[in-house]
């Protein structure tokens, strides 16, 4: 990452990933990360059209929506996608039909009211029960930062992003299980602190690329991908390959808990000031998060967990153990909009999106991450996204 992005990224540290993100935030009344009981899904079908949202508001901006739908259709064509259906009363065949019909609806609808009418006539509507069984969902943002990198270690580039280690055990759906020992047993994977302080992955030809700053490495871990610019002018995406079974713990929350920064004073400037004055504390706070993420090189993308490209504002990340993969969602919340570089305002956000990614720290019905794109503007906006709202899904009748 060039140094001009550092301030933006620090702002991102305040707001991304968990219910309070790296921010840690103030004491919250709602537990957005509250897990559902075993076997319970995140969605509930709405039986009264009076409870439907205004889908017509989403009619105004449909850029990239058809492309995102086609990506989900590509995923549904893979035989492996069938193992995740039925979801409630939605079969795999019905999921495919939903996308095909909705593409036609987008071309057919004459105006916002017509779109509302068509959805009410032809589709069932579901709502996430949220963190409180009343539909409250916390929306945050994520993105793909841009970093400078080197294929080899140099004095300037000495902090690696690692490839997936062979001893990491995952379920078929990608859920991490732990580490397989030489004896064949499975134990919890090493913590971030153990990996870094003991150099447990070094010297095993697992280094994908070297970055200039340990904070850049950590940001890539949290965002799940990064665009890497090499000195010869070429670039590639360091995409998400997997993570350890250790839980994600917010660095910002730890800072607030330790009294380093007051929760009600936490801001971009406060974070920058703190680490500028206390750079020696950065590693200790990063290592409070035991989870560790691994990467793979990709020429395209960035890709979501369905291995399809993610589209800015048209792809969302949720907990795939309780939400349907690839289906059409409708986000009703607030999101920042950039008027100028120095002026960002919070505006109502009504948008159709496809559920195409998995949040590394999202494990509940009360959380949703909106993908916001690549580069410094996306970093700035993602770092300021944190609003409650409602999350709906549609399925053709």
C-alpha positions as CSV (number, residue, x, y, z in Angstrom):
1,X,0.0,0.0,0.0
2,X,1.4,3.4,-0.8
3,X,1.7,5.7,2.2
4,X,-1.0,8.0,0.9
5,X,-3.5,5.2,1.8
6,X,-2.3,4.8,5.3
7,X,-4.6,7.3,6.9
8,X,-7.6,5.9,5.0
9,X,-6.7,2.4,6.1
10,X,-6.4,3.4,9.7
11,X,-9.9,4.7,9.4
12,X,-10.9,1.3,8.1
13,X,-9.4,-0.2,11.2
14,X,-12.1,1.6,13.2
15,X,-15.1,0.1,11.5
16,X,-14.6,-3.1,9.6
17,X,-15.2,-6.8,10.2
18,X,-17.0,-7.4,13.4
19,X,-20.2,-6.0,14.9
20,X,-18.1,-3.1,16.2
21,X,-15.3,-4.0,13.9
22,X,-11.8,-3.0,14.6
23,X,-13.4,-0.1,16.3
24,X,-14.4,-2.2,19.3
25,X,-17.0,0.6,19.8
26,X,-19.0,1.6,22.7
27,X,-20.9,-0.7,24.9
28,X,-23.7,-2.0,22.7
29,X,-27.2,-2.9,23.6
30,X,-27.5,-5.4,20.8
31,X,-25.3,-8.4,20.2
32,X,-25.1,-8.4,16.4
33,X,-22.9,-11.5,16.5
34,X,-25.3,-13.5,18.5
35,X,-25.2,-17.1,17.1
36,X,-28.4,-18.9,16.1
37,X,-29.4,-22.1,17.8
38,X,-28.2,-25.2,15.9
39,X,-30.3,-25.9,12.8
40,X,-32.0,-22.5,12.8
41,X,-31.7,-20.6,9.5
42,X,-31.4,-16.8,9.3
43,X,-34.4,-16.1,7.1
44,X,-38.2,-16.0,7.9
45,X,-40.8,-15.8,5.1
46,X,-43.0,-12.8,5.2
47,X,-46.7,-13.6,4.8
48,X,-48.1,-10.1,4.7
49,X,-47.2,-7.9,1.8
50,X,-47.6,-4.9,4.1
51,X,-44.3,-6.0,5.7
52,X,-42.4,-5.9,2.4
53,X,-39.8,-3.2,1.9
54,X,-40.0,-0.6,-0.9
55,X,-38.2,-2.5,-3.6
56,X,-39.0,0.3,-6.0
57,X,-36.3,2.4,-4.4
58,X,-33.7,-0.1,-5.7
59,X,-35.1,0.4,-9.2
60,X,-33.2,3.6,-9.6
61,X,-29.7,2.2,-9.6
62,X,-29.1,-1.2,-11.2
63,X,-25.6,-0.8,-12.5
64,X,-23.7,-4.1,-12.2
65,X,-26.7,-6.1,-11.0
66,X,-27.2,-8.3,-14.1
67,X,-23.5,-9.0,-14.0
68,X,-23.7,-10.1,-10.4
69,X,-26.7,-12.3,-11.1
70,X,-24.8,-14.0,-13.9
71,X,-22.0,-14.8,-11.5
72,X,-24.4,-16.5,-9.2
73,X,-25.9,-18.4,-12.1
74,X,-22.4,-19.6,-13.0
75,X,-22.0,-20.8,-9.4
76,X,-25.3,-22.6,-9.5
77,X,-24.1,-24.5,-12.7
78,X,-21.5,-26.2,-10.6
79,X,-22.7,-29.6,-9.2
80,X,-21.2,-28.8,-5.9
81,X,-23.7,-25.9,-5.3
82,X,-26.5,-28.4,-5.0
83,X,-25.3,-29.7,-1.6
84,X,-26.3,-26.5,0.0
85,X,-30.0,-26.8,-1.0
86,X,-32.8,-26.9,-0.1
87,X,-32.6,-23.9,2.1
88,X,-35.9,-23.7,4.0
89,X,-38.4,-24.2,1.1
90,X,-36.0,-23.0,-1.6
91,X,-34.7,-25.8,-3.7
92,X,-31.7,-25.5,-6.0
93,X,-33.9,-25.5,-9.0
94,X,-36.0,-22.7,-7.5
95,X,-32.9,-20.6,-6.7
96,X,-31.8,-20.9,-10.4
97,X,-35.3,-20.0,-11.6
98,X,-35.3,-17.0,-9.2
99,X,-32.3,-15.5,-10.9
100,X,-33.5,-16.2,-14.4
101,X,-36.9,-14.7,-13.7
102,X,-35.5,-11.7,-11.9
103,X,-33.2,-10.8,-14.9
104,X,-36.3,-10.7,-17.1
105,X,-38.2,-8.6,-14.5
106,X,-35.4,-6.0,-14.5
107,X,-36.0,-5.5,-18.2
108,X,-39.8,-5.7,-17.9
109,X,-40.4,-3.3,-15.0
110,X,-41.4,0.2,-16.2
111,X,-40.8,2.1,-13.1
112,X,-40.4,1.7,-9.3
113,X,-44.0,1.0,-8.6
114,X,-44.2,-1.6,-11.3
115,X,-41.2,-3.4,-9.8
116,X,-42.9,-3.4,-6.4
117,X,-46.0,-4.9,-8.0
118,X,-44.1,-7.6,-9.9
119,X,-42.1,-8.7,-6.9
120,X,-45.3,-8.9,-4.8
121,X,-47.0,-10.9,-7.5
122,X,-44.2,-13.3,-8.5
123,X,-41.9,-13.7,-5.6
124,X,-41.9,-14.8,-2.0
125,X,-40.1,-12.4,0.3
126,X,-37.9,-13.4,3.3
127,X,-36.3,-11.3,6.0
128,X,-33.3,-12.0,8.2
129,X,-34.4,-12.4,11.7
130,X,-31.4,-10.4,12.7
131,X,-29.6,-10.3,16.0
132,X,-32.8,-9.8,18.0
133,X,-35.5,-11.8,16.1
134,X,-36.9,-8.5,15.0
135,X,-34.8,-8.1,11.9
136,X,-32.0,-5.9,13.1
137,X,-28.9,-6.4,11.0
138,X,-25.6,-4.5,11.3
139,X,-24.2,-3.6,7.9
140,X,-20.5,-2.9,7.5
141,X,-18.2,-2.6,4.4
142,X,-15.2,-4.4,3.1
143,X,-13.0,-3.9,0.1
144,X,-9.8,-4.8,-1.7
145,X,-6.9,-2.6,-0.7
146,X,-3.9,-1.9,-3.0
147,X,-0.4,-2.7,-1.7
148,X,3.0,-2.5,-3.2
149,X,4.7,-5.9,-3.0
150,X,7.7,-8.0,-3.9
151,X,8.1,-11.6,-5.0
152,X,11.2,-11.9,-3.0
153,X,12.2,-10.6,0.4
154,X,14.2,-7.4,0.4
155,X,15.1,-4.8,3.1
156,X,12.0,-2.8,2.1
157,X,9.7,-5.8,1.7
158,X,10.0,-8.2,4.6
159,X,6.4,-9.0,5.8
160,X,4.8,-12.0,4.0
161,X,1.4,-13.0,3.0
162,X,1.4,-16.8,3.3
163,X,-0.2,-19.4,1.1
164,X,-2.4,-22.1,2.5
165,X,-0.2,-24.5,4.7
166,X,-0.7,-28.2,4.0
167,X,-1.4,-29.1,7.6
168,X,-4.5,-26.9,7.7
169,X,-7.7,-29.0,7.8
170,X,-10.9,-27.7,6.3
171,X,-14.4,-29.1,5.8
172,X,-15.7,-29.5,2.2
173,X,-17.4,-26.1,2.5
174,X,-14.2,-24.4,3.5
175,X,-14.9,-24.2,7.3
176,X,-11.5,-24.6,9.1
177,X,-11.2,-27.5,11.5
178,X,-7.7,-27.2,12.8
179,X,-4.2,-28.5,12.2
180,X,-3.3,-32.1,11.4
181,X,-0.3,-33.3,13.4
182,X,2.4,-35.7,12.1
183,X,0.6,-38.4,14.2
184,X,-2.6,-37.8,12.3
185,X,-4.7,-36.1,15.0
186,X,-6.4,-32.8,14.6
187,X,-5.7,-30.0,17.0
188,X,-6.4,-26.2,17.0
189,X,-4.2,-24.3,14.6
190,X,-1.4,-22.1,15.9
191,X,-2.4,-18.6,17.0
192,X,-1.3,-15.5,15.2
193,X,1.1,-14.8,18.0
194,X,2.7,-18.3,17.8
195,X,2.9,-18.1,14.0
196,X,4.7,-14.7,14.1
197,X,6.9,-14.9,17.2
198,X,8.1,-18.5,16.4
199,X,8.2,-18.0,12.7
200,X,6.3,-21.3,12.3
201,X,5.6,-20.8,8.5
202,X,8.9,-19.3,7.5
203,X,11.3,-21.3,5.3
204,X,8.6,-23.6,4.0
205,X,8.1,-21.9,0.6
206,X,4.7,-20.6,1.6
207,X,5.4,-17.0,1.1
208,X,3.1,-15.7,-1.6
209,X,4.4,-12.1,-1.6
210,X,6.2,-9.7,0.7
211,X,4.8,-6.4,1.8
212,X,6.4,-3.3,3.3
213,X,4.4,-3.0,6.6
214,X,3.1,-5.5,9.1
215,X,-0.1,-3.4,9.3
216,X,-0.6,-3.9,5.6
217,X,-0.4,-7.7,6.2
218,X,-3.0,-7.4,8.9
219,X,-5.3,-5.3,6.8
220,X,-5.1,-7.9,4.0
221,X,-6.1,-10.6,6.5
222,X,-9.1,-8.6,7.7
223,X,-10.3,-7.7,4.2
224,X,-9.6,-11.2,2.8
225,X,-7.9,-9.9,-0.4
226,X,-5.5,-7.3,-1.7
227,X,-4.4,-6.1,-5.1
228,X,-0.6,-6.3,-5.2
229,X,1.4,-4.0,-7.4
230,X,4.9,-5.2,-8.2
231,X,8.0,-3.2,-9.1
232,X,8.0,-4.4,-12.8
233,X,4.5,-2.9,-13.3
234,X,2.6,-6.1,-13.1
235,X,-0.1,-6.8,-10.5
236,X,-2.2,-9.6,-9.2
237,X,-4.9,-10.3,-6.6
238,X,-3.9,-12.0,-3.4
239,X,-7.2,-13.7,-2.9
240,X,-8.6,-15.5,0.2
241,X,-7.5,-19.1,0.4
242,X,-8.6,-20.0,4.0
243,X,-8.2,-19.2,7.6
244,X,-7.4,-20.9,10.9
245,X,-10.0,-22.2,13.2
246,X,-9.2,-19.6,15.8
247,X,-11.8,-16.9,16.5
248,X,-11.5,-13.3,15.3
249,X,-10.9,-10.8,18.1
250,X,-11.2,-7.0,17.4
251,X,-7.9,-5.1,17.8
252,X,-9.8,-1.9,18.3
253,X,-12.0,-3.5,21.0
254,X,-8.8,-4.5,22.9
255,X,-7.5,-1.0,22.6
256,X,-10.7,0.5,24.1
257,X,-10.8,-2.2,26.8
258,X,-7.2,-1.3,27.8
259,X,-8.0,2.4,28.0
260,X,-5.7,3.3,25.2
261,X,-8.5,5.1,23.4
262,X,-11.9,6.1,24.7
263,X,-14.8,4.5,22.8
264,X,-16.6,7.7,22.5
265,X,-13.5,9.5,21.1
266,X,-12.4,6.8,18.7
267,X,-11.8,8.3,15.3
268,X,-9.4,8.2,12.3
269,X,-7.3,10.9,13.9
270,X,-7.1,9.2,17.3
271,X,-6.0,5.9,15.8
272,X,-3.3,7.6,13.7
273,X,-2.1,9.6,16.6
274,X,-2.0,6.6,18.9
275,X,0.1,4.4,16.7
276,X,2.3,7.2,15.6
277,X,3.1,7.9,19.2
278,X,3.2,4.2,20.2
279,X,4.4,2.2,17.1
280,X,5.9,-0.4,19.4
281,X,2.4,-1.4,20.5
282,X,1.1,-2.2,17.0
283,X,2.3,-5.8,16.9
284,X,1.0,-6.6,20.4
285,X,-2.4,-5.4,19.5
286,X,-2.5,-7.3,16.2
287,X,-1.5,-10.5,18.1
288,X,-4.5,-10.2,20.4
289,X,-6.4,-11.5,17.3
290,X,-5.5,-15.2,17.2
291,X,-7.1,-15.8,13.8
292,X,-4.7,-16.0,10.8
293,X,-5.6,-15.8,7.1
294,X,-3.9,-17.4,4.0
295,X,-3.9,-16.3,0.4
296,X,-3.6,-17.5,-3.2
297,X,-2.6,-15.7,-6.4
298,X,-5.3,-14.8,-8.9
299,X,-5.2,-13.0,-12.2
300,X,-8.9,-12.1,-12.0
301,X,-11.3,-11.2,-9.3
302,X,-11.3,-10.5,-6.5
303,X,-13.4,-13.5,-5.9
304,X,-15.9,-14.3,-3.1
305,X,-16.2,-17.6,-1.3
306,X,-18.4,-19.0,-4.1
307,X,-15.3,-18.6,-6.3
308,X,-17.1,-16.0,-8.5
309,X,-16.1,-12.4,-8.9
310,X,-17.5,-9.9,-6.4
311,X,-19.1,-6.7,-7.7
312,X,-19.0,-3.4,-5.8
313,X,-22.3,-2.8,-4.0
314,X,-23.7,-5.9,-5.7
315,X,-22.0,-8.6,-3.6
316,X,-22.5,-9.2,0.1
317,X,-20.8,-11.4,2.6
318,X,-22.8,-13.3,5.3
319,X,-22.6,-16.3,7.4
320,X,-23.0,-19.1,4.9
321,X,-24.1,-21.6,7.5
322,X,-27.4,-19.7,8.0
323,X,-27.9,-17.7,4.8
324,X,-28.6,-19.0,1.3
325,X,-25.6,-19.0,-1.1
326,X,-25.9,-17.0,-4.3
327,X,-29.4,-15.8,-3.9
328,X,-30.8,-12.2,-4.5
329,X,-30.8,-10.1,-1.4
330,X,-32.1,-6.6,-0.8
331,X,-30.3,-4.3,1.6
332,X,-32.1,-1.5,3.4
333,X,-29.7,0.6,5.5
334,X,-27.5,3.7,5.3
335,X,-24.1,3.9,3.6
336,X,-21.5,6.6,3.1
337,X,-21.4,8.4,-0.3
338,X,-18.4,10.4,-1.4
339,X,-19.3,13.9,-2.6
340,X,-15.6,14.9,-2.7
341,X,-12.4,13.5,-1.2
342,X,-13.0,15.7,1.9
343,X,-16.8,15.3,2.1
344,X,-18.5,12.0,2.7
345,X,-22.1,11.9,3.7
346,X,-24.3,9.1,5.2
347,X,-27.2,8.4,2.9
348,X,-30.1,5.9,2.7
349,X,-29.0,2.8,0.9
350,X,-31.6,0.5,-0.9
351,X,-29.9,-2.0,-3.1
352,X,-30.3,-5.4,-4.6
353,X,-27.2,-7.6,-4.1
354,X,-26.2,-11.2,-4.5
355,X,-25.0,-13.3,-1.5
356,X,-21.7,-14.3,-2.9
357,X,-19.1,-14.1,-0.1
358,X,-18.4,-15.2,3.5
359,X,-17.4,-12.8,6.2
360,X,-14.4,-14.1,8.1
361,X,-15.7,-12.7,11.4
362,X,-19.4,-12.9,10.5
363,X,-21.2,-15.8,12.3
364,X,-24.7,-14.7,12.8
365,X,-28.1,-13.6,11.3
366,X,-27.4,-10.1,12.5
367,X,-24.4,-9.2,10.3
368,X,-23.9,-8.3,6.6
369,X,-20.8,-7.0,4.8
370,X,-21.2,-5.0,1.6
371,X,-18.3,-5.2,-0.9
372,X,-17.3,-1.7,-1.9
373,X,-14.6,-2.2,-4.5
374,X,-10.9,-1.8,-5.0
375,X,-8.5,1.0,-4.0
376,X,-8.4,4.2,-1.8
377,X,-12.0,5.4,-2.4
378,X,-13.3,2.0,-1.5
379,X,-11.2,1.9,1.6
380,X,-12.5,5.3,2.7
381,X,-16.1,4.3,2.2
382,X,-15.8,0.8,3.7
383,X,-14.2,2.3,6.8
384,X,-17.1,4.5,7.4
385,X,-19.8,1.9,6.8
386,X,-21.6,0.9,10.0
387,X,-25.4,1.2,10.2
388,X,-28.3,-0.9,11.3
389,X,-30.9,-2.0,8.7
390,X,-32.9,-4.8,7.3
391,X,-31.8,-7.6,5.0
392,X,-34.4,-9.3,2.7
393,X,-34.2,-12.1,0.1
394,X,-36.6,-13.0,-2.7
395,X,-37.4,-16.4,-4.3
396,X,-39.7,-16.9,-7.2
397,X,-43.1,-18.4,-6.3
